[in-house]
Amino acid sequence: MLTTRTLGTQGLTVSSLGLGLMGMTQSYGTAEERDERESIATIQRAIELGVTLFDTAEAYGPYANEELFARALKQLNVSRDRVVIATKFGFKFDEKNAIAGVDSRPAHIREAVEGSLRRLQTDYIDLLYQHRVDPAVPIEDVVGAVADLVREGKVRFLGLSEAGEKTIRRAHAAHPISVLQSEYSLWERNLETRIIPLLRELGIGLVPFAPLGRGFLTGSVKRAEEYPEGDFRRNDPRYQGENFDANMRAASAVREIAERKGVTPGQIALAWLLHKGPDIAPIPGTKRRKYLEENVGAADVSLNAREMATLDATLSPEKVSGPRYNEKQMSMVDR
């Protein structure tokens, strides 16, 4: 059963597992495979199961993901206070609506937030993230612009995404940061050495995205070339060639523990994250009720110290083969 977790020290409370909405409109599978009715049914089922944190962004689509979530809430007649809406600003788009770089100028932040409020059909955003750090704009200016929106009642809590140590410290000194969203899982451990200790020092919560290793940790994956054009995994270095083979071997420990406990590998991967601390709330993404229910079931999976140690060791950073992003995508990560 899902419990409530507090992220940060400003009073943000969310379900221990959230729902990432991105795949409902992009990145995984093909457009033909997406089914808005099933996506809306998945959102409804998530609310029934106690999920409160729903993660979207203007960049997902772009714009289509926020609009889908708004349609879902309206169709389901969900009270606004039953959900915590997290969205993001920080990209600019070209005439074809493709991402054309970052833009966190204060005037652009306000424009982006007004657009998100309109698409989400709401008066306020619960959790607003800077999607990627903009090296051209001092983080103090970014935080100051969002602080103005907080005072106006348009934003409740501020978060950062994929920010580095120096940026987090400077941002938090300017205005309390409630959450860092970043990739963290058995598959990707880059936060453990410096970032997670810093978050705990400052009292900032962590929302891991891609907690299932973009599906790899579920055990039901294919090689990169077997995914269709437009699917993120087709260009994921860890799904390619020898990296794929090495990573399948490393992930075998997840599958073995899952088999012994009578649960799924994905549930083991999520349970590992939930056992890492009460200040962590992962957001596994799915567009189908079947996988949502499986993910939520991870909250009832218990791992003992020996199982945690086995997973830590078997999927340590040196055991996972290949970078998590290609060079262009890594250039937008503030580390």
VOVOKOL-658383 format. One line per field, with one value per residue: x, y, z of N, C-alpha, C, O in turn; chain. Coordinates in steps of 0.05 Angstrom, whole numbers, m for minus. Atoms other than C-alpha are relative to their C-alpha. Layout:
BEGIN
n.X X ...
n.Y Y ...
n.Z Z ...
ca.X X ...
ca.Y Y ...
ca.Z Z ...
c.X X ...
c.Y Y ...
c.Z Z ...
o.X X ...
o.Y Y ...
o.Z Z ...
ch A ...
This chain:
BEGIN
n.X 17 m15 0 m5 m27 m4 m23 m8 8 20 26 9 5 8 0 m27 m5 15 3 m11 19 m12 4 27 1 m26 m25 0 20 8 24 23 3 10 29 7 19 m15 m15 18 7 m24 0 22 m7 m21 13 14 m20 m13 m21 7 m20 1 m22 3 m17 7 m16 10 18 5 26 22 1 15 28 12 5 23 24 5 12 27 17 3 12 m17 m4 m28 m17 m7 m24 m23 m9 m27 m7 m27 m6 m29 m9 12 9 m2 26 12 5 m22 m17 m21 m18 12 6 11 2 24 23 9 11 28 15 3 18 28 8 6 25 22 3 8 26 m2 m9 m26 m17 m10 m30 m10 m29 m16 m4 m29 m14 m7 m25 m1 16 m7 21 13 21 20 14 14 24 19 9 22 24 9 14 26 18 1 m17 m3 m27 m20 m18 m20 m3 m27 m18 m24 m4 m3 25 19 m7 7 29 13 m6 17 28 0 5 13 m4 m16 7 m23 1 m12 11 m21 m12 m15 m5 m19 7 m5 m25 0 25 19 m8 6 29 7 m11 17 28 13 8 m9 20 m15 14 m11 m9 m2 m21 14 11 m20 1 24 m7 14 m10 m11 m23 7 9 26 21 6 m10 14 m1 m25 m19 m14 m25 m11 m25 0 16 m13 m23 m11 11 25 m7 m11 20 17 m13 1 28 10 4 27 19 m2 13 29 10 1 21 26 9 m12 m25 6 7 m25 m15 14 m2 m28 0 16 m16 m24 6 27 0 m2 26 m5 23 0 19 14 25 19 8 m14 m26 4 7 m25 m19 10 m5 m28 0 5 m23 m20 m27 m17 m26 m17 10 m8 m29 m5 8 m19 m26 2 4 m17 m5 m19 11 19 m17 9 11 29 10 m20 m16 16 18 m17 m10 21 0 m17 m19
n.Y m24 m24 m18 m28 m9 m29 m7 m27 m9 m21 11 15 28 15 29 12 3 m17 10 m16 0 m6 21 m1 m16 0 13 29 11 m17 m15 18 16 m16 2 m19 12 17 m19 m13 21 4 m22 5 22 m10 m15 20 15 m18 m17 m28 m16 4 m15 m7 m22 m12 11 26 m3 m15 m10 20 16 m16 m1 26 3 m17 13 22 m10 m10 22 16 m17 3 m25 m10 4 28 6 m18 m3 m9 m5 m11 m20 m3 4 m16 17 m13 m3 27 9 17 m14 m15 m11 m7 m28 m5 m29 m4 m5 25 17 m8 8 29 8 m7 20 25 m3 0 27 17 m9 m3 m27 1 24 8 2 m10 6 m8 26 2 m25 m18 m12 m28 m16 7 15 m18 m13 21 4 m24 m2 20 m9 m19 16 12 m22 m5 23 16 23 6 9 m2 22 m1 26 6 m21 8 m7 m29 m12 6 m17 m28 m3 4 m24 m22 7 28 20 23 25 4 22 9 29 16 28 21 m2 m26 m6 m23 m19 10 m9 m28 m14 8 m12 m28 m3 5 m23 m24 7 0 27 10 14 13 8 24 17 28 2 m2 26 21 15 17 25 5 m20 9 m16 m27 0 13 m20 m16 m28 m18 10 m9 22 7 m15 1 15 24 20 6 17 14 m12 14 26 m3 m9 23 17 m14 m1 26 1 m10 21 23 m7 m2 27 12 m13 2 m26 m6 m15 m29 m5 0 m25 m23 4 m8 m29 m7 6 m17 m22 m11 m25 7 8 5 m4 18 m8 20 m9 22 7 25 m6 m18 17 15 m19 m7 23 0 m11 21 18 m6 10 0 m13 16 m4 m27 0 15 m18 m22 9 12 m22 m23 m15 12 24 m9 m6 m21 m25 0 m16 m6 m23 m24 0 m4 m28 m15 8 m19 14
n.Z 0 1 m23 6 m6 0 16 m8 m26 3 m3 23 m5 24 m3 1 28 18 27 22 22 26 20 12 25 15 m8 m1 18 23 m3 4 m24 m22 m2 m20 m19 m19 m17 m20 m18 m17 m19 m19 m17 m18 m22 m17 m16 m20 12 0 15 29 12 28 7 25 22 9 22 m24 m8 1 m25 m19 9 m5 m29 m6 10 m17 m25 5 6 m24 m20 m24 m16 4 m23 m3 16 0 28 4 28 4 20 4 27 21 22 26 14 2 m28 m10 m20 13 m20 m26 m4 m27 m5 m17 16 12 m22 m5 24 m1 m22 9 19 m14 m15 20 10 m22 m9 m29 m9 m13 4 m27 0 25 4 23 13 2 m8 22 m8 7 m19 m27 m12 m18 15 5 m25 m6 17 m10 m26 5 6 m25 m15 14 m3 24 m4 m28 m8 21 3 20 13 10 m8 m14 m28 m4 6 m22 m24 6 3 m26 m15 10 m7 m6 20 m12 13 23 17 15 4 m21 m1 0 27 3 m28 m1 m21 m27 m12 m8 2 m22 m26 0 m3 m28 m15 4 m4 26 8 26 17 22 25 11 m22 10 20 26 6 0 m25 m1 12 25 18 25 9 10 28 2 m6 24 1 m18 m27 m13 m5 25 0 m27 2 m17 14 25 2 m24 m24 m5 m11 m27 m18 m5 m21 m25 m9 m8 m29 m5 8 m18 m25 5 2 m27 m17 14 9 26 m2 m3 m27 m15 5 m14 m29 m7 m3 m23 m24 m2 m19 1 15 28 12 28 18 23 21 16 12 m1 m27 m9 m11 m23 m23 m8 m13 m26 m17 m11 m27 m19 1 m20 6 m24 3 18 27 8 5 25 22 2 10 26 19 m6 24 18 12 21 23 18 m12 m1 22 20 m7 1 m24 m24 m1 m14 m29 m14 m17
ca.X 0 25 44 55 124 147 195 235 221 167 109 104 72 64 50 112 106 84 66 108 63 114 106 32 50 123 189 167 132 99 43 m2 10 m13 m85 m113 m171 m123 m79 m138 m159 m88 m91 m158 m132 m71 m115 m157 m93 m70 m21 m21 42 34 93 87 123 112 166 129 97 110 48 6 23 m3 m66 m78 m72 m121 m171 m163 m178 m238 m266 m256 m284 m225 m221 m159 m135 m130 m70 m1 15 88 109 171 197 265 267 255 222 232 178 167 159 225 270 319 360 347 317 307 304 255 208 207 194 131 109 120 83 23 22 24 m31 m74 m61 m70 m134 m113 m99 m35 22 40 113 149 217 270 275 349 398 409 483 467 421 445 407 391 352 315 296 277 228 196 193 151 103 101 82 27 m2 12 65 70 138 202 244 306 320 388 422 493 521 540 474 433 471 463 390 372 407 363 296 280 284 236 256 311 287 342 354 368 358 396 415 442 476 512 476 502 572 557 486 444 487 479 403 400 445 398 333 314 274 291 243 279 257 270 271 264 324 278 249 314 305 237 272 227 270 298 362 363 355 291 254 219 245 226 231 282 312 333 388 402 476 460 413 465 514 560 531 464 496 536 476 432 483 486 410 405 411 346 311 338 315 247 239 256 206 151 148 169 239 208 179 247 279 226 228 304 292 237 284 337 301 235 256 254 191 203 158 157 123 71 12 m24 m62 m29 40 15 m15 50 91 46 53 127 107 89 156 205 280 327 397 430 385 398 473 470 433 480 541 515 492 547 567 626 581 533 560 553 534 462 454 487 536 485 437 493 514 448 462 492 547
ca.Y 0 69 115 190 220 291 321 381 423 468 420 383 315 263 189 144 128 177 169 195 216 229 162 176 225 212 175 103 61 91 140 84 46 103 101 162 123 74 132 166 100 92 160 143 77 112 159 100 66 127 159 234 258 265 287 324 380 431 396 330 333 391 415 352 318 374 379 304 306 364 326 266 305 338 274 238 297 294 346 389 379 303 310 341 368 373 406 438 498 514 494 535 507 520 531 455 451 414 430 483 494 519 585 604 679 706 733 666 630 671 659 584 580 618 569 509 537 547 477 444 483 501 563 537 487 447 433 472 447 480 424 435 486 545 565 633 654 658 608 663 699 635 623 695 692 629 659 716 664 630 697 705 637 608 559 523 490 496 440 430 375 345 402 396 408 482 499 465 503 570 559 536 597 642 606 540 482 425 373 351 308 266 197 148 73 8 23 94 111 177 214 172 201 276 295 253 272 345 338 309 364 417 380 371 311 268 247 195 190 128 86 22 38 58 m12 m50 m71 m102 m157 m151 m111 m117 m94 m21 m38 m77 m14 30 98 151 105 132 63 56 108 90 70 18 m19 m25 m80 m107 m58 m94 m162 m137 m102 m163 m202 m148 m144 m219 m207 m168 m225 m278 m241 m228 m302 m323 m273 m287 m216 m182 m153 m84 m89 m107 m47 1 m31 m20 54 59 27 80 131 165 228 192 185 152 166 104 120 78 87 22 1 m68 m39 16 m37 m77 m15 5 m66 m52 m13 m79 m113 m118 m126 m147 m120 m178 m169 m95 m107 m158 m109 m52 m94 m130 m65 m20 35 m4 m64 m23 m15 48 121 135 187 203 261 314 295 291 362 386 352 401 355
ca.Z 0 m17 40 44 41 55 5 28 89 61 70 3 15 m40 m48 m40 m114 m167 m240 m297 m354 m409 m445 m456 m511 m531 m527 m518 m571 m632 m640 m664 m599 m556 m532 m498 m468 m436 m412 m379 m349 m322 m290 m259 m232 m204 m164 m139 m115 m76 m125 m115 m152 m228 m269 m335 m372 m427 m467 m470 m537 m532 m496 m511 m445 m401 m444 m438 m362 m359 m402 m357 m293 m325 m353 m287 m248 m200 m145 m156 m85 m95 m142 m138 m207 m224 m289 m318 m356 m387 m460 m522 m585 m659 m712 m715 m639 m632 m573 m595 m532 m461 m439 m366 m374 m322 m376 m410 m344 m333 m405 m397 m331 m359 m416 m369 m325 m387 m414 m346 m334 m264 m223 m192 m203 m141 m160 m214 m239 m280 m332 m347 m320 m366 m363 m392 m335 m263 m221 m171 m226 m243 m171 m161 m219 m192 m122 m151 m178 m110 m77 m130 m113 m182 m157 m90 m89 m129 m157 m200 m251 m266 m229 m202 m133 m141 m174 m119 m64 m98 m115 m45 m15 m57 m44 m12 m61 m44 m94 m141 m199 m230 m258 m202 m200 m193 m265 m254 m188 m204 m148 m91 m80 m75 m94 m45 15 m6 m12 58 85 57 69 m4 m28 m88 m144 m187 m259 m301 m237 m279 m323 m381 m376 m373 m301 m315 m355 m415 m463 m533 m567 m590 m663 m649 m626 m677 m700 m650 m590 m541 m529 m602 m589 m516 m511 m457 m503 m558 m577 m523 m473 m479 m465 m405 m376 m383 m342 m289 m284 m272 m197 m199 m236 m188 m125 m157 m173 m102 m73 m124 m149 m214 m228 m235 m166 m138 m172 m144 m75 m74 m86 m34 17 3 47 64 26 m41 m85 m152 m213 m256 m322 m357 m402 m383 m321 m319 m308 m262 m215 m217 m200 m142 m115 m104 m41 m8 m25 32 21 76 87 50 m11 m12 m8 m65 m109 m92 m109 m171 m205 m180 m229 m256 m272 m316 m387 m429 m414 m396 m451 m517 m519 m538 m482 m431 m449 m417 m350 m300 m275
c.X 18 m2 6 29 2 26 8 m11 m22 m29 m12 m3 m11 m2 29 8 m18 m4 12 m18 13 m6 m28 m1 26 19 0 m23 m5 m26 m25 m6 m13 m31 m9 m20 14 17 m17 m9 23 2 m22 7 22 m12 m15 20 16 23 m10 19 0 19 m3 20 m10 14 m10 m21 11 m29 m22 m3 m16 m30 m14 m7 m25 m26 m8 m14 m29 m19 m6 m13 15 3 29 17 7 26 21 11 28 5 26 1 30 10 m12 m5 2 m28 m14 m6 20 16 24 19 m15 m5 m14 1 m26 m26 m11 m12 m30 m17 m6 m20 m29 m10 m8 m26 m24 m5 m10 m27 m1 9 28 14 11 31 10 30 12 9 30 12 8 26 1 m15 8 m23 m16 m23 m23 m18 m16 m26 m21 m11 m22 m26 m11 m16 m27 m19 m2 18 2 28 18 18 21 1 28 20 24 2 0 m27 m21 6 m8 m30 m13 6 m18 m30 0 m7 m12 10 22 m11 25 m2 15 m14 24 18 18 4 17 m6 12 24 m3 m28 m19 9 m6 m30 m8 11 m19 m29 m17 m7 10 m23 16 m18 15 9 2 21 m12 m10 19 m2 m25 6 m12 8 12 25 m9 m12 m28 m23 m5 14 m18 m2 27 21 16 28 13 26 m1 m16 15 23 9 m10 m25 6 11 m22 m21 12 m1 m28 m11 m5 m28 m20 1 m13 m30 m12 m2 m23 m28 m12 13 27 m5 m7 24 15 m13 2 28 0 m16 14 24 m6 m27 m2 2 m28 3 m26 2 m22 m12 m25 m21 m5 15 27 m1 m5 25 19 m9 4 28 0 m4 23 21 27 16 28 18 m9 7 29 6 m7 19 26 m2 m5 14 7 19 m11 m20 16 m13 m10 m30 m13 21 13 m17 m18 16 9 m20 m2 21 19 26
c.Y 25 16 28 7 30 6 29 8 21 m11 m15 m29 m13 m29 m11 m7 19 m13 20 m2 2 m20 m1 16 m1 m21 m31 m12 19 14 m18 m17 15 1 19 m11 m16 18 12 m21 m6 21 m4 m22 8 15 m19 m15 17 16 29 17 m8 19 5 22 13 m13 m27 3 17 7 m22 m14 15 1 m27 m3 17 m13 m23 9 10 m23 m17 15 m2 27 8 m6 m30 m6 22 1 11 5 16 21 m2 m6 22 m18 15 0 m27 m12 m21 16 13 13 6 30 3 30 5 6 m25 m19 7 m8 m30 m9 8 m20 m26 2 m2 m29 m19 7 2 27 m1 m27 m7 0 7 m5 17 m26 m6 27 15 14 30 18 m8 m14 17 16 m18 m3 25 3 m19 9 21 m15 m14 21 6 m23 m18 m26 m5 m7 0 m24 5 m28 m2 22 m12 12 31 14 m4 18 29 5 0 24 23 m4 m29 m18 m24 m26 2 m24 m8 m30 m14 m26 m19 3 24 12 26 19 m7 13 28 12 m8 9 30 5 m4 21 24 m5 2 m29 m7 m15 m13 m5 m24 m20 m30 m2 1 m28 m23 m18 m17 m28 m5 22 m13 16 26 m1 m12 20 18 28 17 m10 6 m23 m8 14 0 m17 m26 m23 m11 m20 m14 12 m15 m27 3 8 m21 m18 14 0 m28 m3 9 m22 m23 6 1 m28 m13 11 m2 26 5 15 30 7 0 26 24 m3 9 31 10 m5 19 25 12 27 m5 m10 m3 5 m18 8 m24 12 m22 m8 m25 6 19 m17 m16 19 7 m23 m1 11 m21 m21 8 m13 1 11 m16 4 27 1 m14 17 23 m9 m10 21 25 14 m13 m25 7 11 21 24 m1 17 1 27 26 2 4 29 18 m7 17 m14 m6
c.Z 0 26 m9 7 m3 m14 7 27 m1 1 m23 8 m25 7 m4 m28 m16 m27 m20 m24 m28 m22 m12 m25 m16 11 0 m17 m23 5 m2 24 23 m1 22 20 21 18 21 21 20 21 21 20 20 24 19 18 19 m11 1 m18 m29 m13 m30 m6 m26 m23 m10 m21 m23 4 3 26 21 m8 5 29 8 m10 18 26 m4 m6 24 23 27 13 m2 24 5 m15 5 m28 m1 m30 m1 m22 m6 m28 m18 m24 m26 m13 m4 27 9 20 m14 21 26 1 27 7 16 m16 m13 20 4 m24 0 21 m7 m20 13 16 m19 m10 21 11 30 7 12 m7 28 1 m28 m1 m22 m14 m4 7 m25 7 m6 19 29 15 20 m14 m6 25 8 m16 10 28 m3 m6 25 16 m13 2 m25 2 30 8 m24 m1 m22 m13 m12 7 15 28 4 m6 22 24 m5 m2 28 18 m7 7 5 m23 14 m11 m22 m15 m16 m4 23 1 5 m25 m2 28 3 23 28 14 12 2 23 27 2 4 29 18 m1 5 m25 m7 m28 m14 m23 m24 m12 21 m8 m22 m28 m9 2 24 3 m12 m27 m20 m25 m6 m13 m28 m4 7 m24 1 17 28 12 2 m25 m1 28 m1 16 m12 m25 3 25 26 8 14 29 20 7 22 27 12 9 30 7 m6 20 27 m4 m1 27 16 m13 m8 m27 4 3 28 18 m4 14 30 10 4 24 27 4 17 m4 m15 m30 m10 m30 m17 m24 m20 m13 m11 1 29 11 13 23 25 9 14 28 20 12 29 21 0 20 m8 25 m6 m20 m29 m10 m8 m26 m24 m4 m14 m29 m22 9 m26 m20 m14 m23 m24 m17 15 m1 m22 m22 7 1 24 25 3 15 29 14 19 m15
o.X 38 m24 10 38 m12 47 m9 m23 m27 m48 m36 17 m28 7 45 32 m42 3 3 m24 m1 m12 m32 m21 27 15 20 m46 10 m41 m45 m28 m22 m42 m5 m19 7 20 m9 m11 18 8 m17 3 22 m3 m13 13 33 37 m32 10 5 18 m5 37 m22 4 m2 m45 14 m45 m40 m26 m33 m47 m37 m29 m41 m46 m31 m34 m46 m42 m29 m20 3 9 47 41 22 37 15 22 33 0 38 m14 45 34 m32 8 m3 m48 m37 m12 15 19 38 29 m39 8 m38 3 m46 m47 m35 m31 m47 m40 m28 m37 m47 m34 m28 m42 m45 m28 m25 m39 m20 21 40 1 23 42 4 45 m2 23 39 1 19 25 19 m14 6 m46 m39 m44 m47 m42 m38 m46 m45 m34 m40 m47 m35 m38 m46 m42 m19 14 3 38 10 27 17 m6 37 39 22 m14 m14 m35 m35 m13 m21 m40 m31 m11 m23 m44 13 m28 m1 12 23 m15 37 m17 38 m39 47 41 37 m15 29 12 13 24 5 m34 m31 m8 m13 m37 m24 m1 m23 m45 m39 9 19 m36 22 m40 38 31 13 20 m2 m9 11 1 m27 m9 m4 m8 17 30 m32 m32 m39 m47 14 21 m42 m8 48 44 37 46 31 25 13 m15 5 39 m7 m12 m29 m6 2 m22 m32 m3 m7 m31 m33 m22 m40 m39 m20 m27 m45 m33 m22 m35 m48 m36 28 31 10 0 26 25 1 5 30 12 m7 10 37 13 m39 m23 9 m40 2 m48 8 m44 1 m35 m42 13 23 33 15 8 29 30 7 8 32 19 2 22 30 27 17 34 32 7 15 37 24 8 27 37 15 3 4 6 16 1 m26 33 m37 m20 m42 m36 44 5 m13 m20 7 14 m13 m17 44 19 45
o.Y 26 17 33 m2 43 m5 48 m9 35 5 m22 m42 m3 m38 1 m8 21 m36 43 m24 m1 m13 m14 13 9 m33 m43 m3 38 7 m14 m26 3 3 13 m4 m15 13 14 m14 m13 16 0 m20 0 11 m15 m22 7 30 35 38 m31 43 m15 29 m1 m14 m36 7 6 5 m20 m22 3 m2 m27 m13 9 m12 m28 m3 5 m23 m28 4 m6 47 m9 m11 m36 m28 45 m18 33 m13 22 20 m16 m2 34 m39 39 m7 m28 m36 m36 40 0 35 1 46 m3 37 m7 m4 m29 m34 m10 m17 m39 m26 m7 m27 m39 m16 m13 m38 m38 m7 m8 41 20 m47 10 11 m6 5 23 m42 m28 48 4 32 44 42 m32 m6 12 21 m10 m2 22 12 m13 5 22 m7 m18 15 15 m20 m36 m44 15 3 m4 m34 24 m48 16 27 m33 29 41 32 15 30 41 25 16 31 41 15 m45 m14 m34 m46 22 m45 10 m43 m7 m28 m10 m5 25 21 30 35 9 16 33 28 9 19 40 23 11 28 37 14 12 m47 10 m32 0 m17 m29 m31 m46 m21 m13 m34 m46 m42 m33 m47 m24 40 m38 37 28 12 m10 13 22 37 15 5 0 m18 m20 4 15 m41 m46 m45 m28 m18 m26 m3 m21 m34 m13 m1 m22 m28 1 m3 m29 m18 m1 m27 m35 m11 m8 m33 m27 m3 6 30 m12 27 43 28 15 38 41 17 20 41 27 8 18 40 11 38 14 m27 16 4 m9 14 m44 32 m21 m8 m26 m4 18 m13 m19 11 7 m19 m16 5 m16 m41 31 m36 21 16 m4 6 30 13 m6 18 30 5 m4 18 47 2 m12 m35 m10 28 19 22 m15 13 m6 41 43 24 18 38 39 5 18 m9 m17
o.Z 14 38 m33 29 m19 m7 3 41 19 m2 m23 15 m39 28 m18 m34 m10 m30 m21 m33 m48 m45 m32 m40 m38 31 m8 m16 m27 24 11 28 42 m23 45 44 45 42 44 44 43 44 45 44 43 47 43 40 34 5 m7 m27 m37 m9 m45 11 m43 m46 m31 m14 m45 m15 19 33 35 9 13 36 24 5 24 35 12 5 27 43 48 0 0 20 23 m12 10 m38 10 m46 20 m41 7 m33 m11 m27 m27 m1 m10 29 27 17 m29 16 29 m12 30 30 10 m9 m16 14 5 m20 m6 16 m2 m19 6 16 m12 m11 16 27 43 m9 16 m13 42 20 m48 17 m42 m1 1 1 m44 25 5 18 36 12 25 m2 m6 24 18 m6 10 34 13 4 27 27 1 m7 m25 m14 46 28 m47 20 m38 0 m26 m9 28 36 22 9 29 35 12 9 33 36 9 12 m8 m36 34 4 m36 m4 m29 10 29 3 6 m24 m18 41 24 29 46 39 35 20 36 42 23 20 40 39 19 6 m25 m4 m43 m2 m42 m21 m5 20 7 m38 m46 m33 4 23 22 m8 m40 m26 m25 7 m23 m33 m26 3 m40 23 17 46 0 m1 m22 m13 33 m8 9 m2 m40 22 38 46 32 34 46 43 29 39 47 37 19 38 26 9 26 37 13 9 33 32 m1 m9 m37 25 18 38 37 16 24 44 31 23 39 46 25 23 m25 m18 m45 3 m45 m6 m46 m12 m18 m2 m13 46 34 34 42 46 33 35 46 43 31 44 44 14 20 m18 39 m29 m35 m47 m34 m27 m41 m43 m26 m30 m45 m45 5 m47 m44 m33 m39 m20 m25 38 m17 m29 m18 26 18 36 43 25 24 44 6 43 m5
ch A A A A A A A A A A A A A A A A A A A A A A A A A A A A A A A A A A A A A A A A A A A A A A A A A A A A A A A A A A A A A A A A A A A A A A A A A A A A A A A A A A A A A A A A A A A A A A A A A A A A A A A A A A A A A A A A A A A A A A A A A A A A A A A A A A A A A A A A A A A A A A A A A A A A A A A A A A A A A A A A A A A A A A A A A A A A A A A A A A A A A A A A A A A A A A A A A A A A A A A A A A A A A A A A A A A A A A A A A A A A A A A A A A A A A A A A A A A A A A A A A A A A A A A A A A A A A A A A A A A A A A A A A A A A A A A A A A A A A A A A A A A A A A A A A A A A A A A A A A A A A A A A A A A A A A A A A A A A A A A A A A A A A A A A A A A A A A A
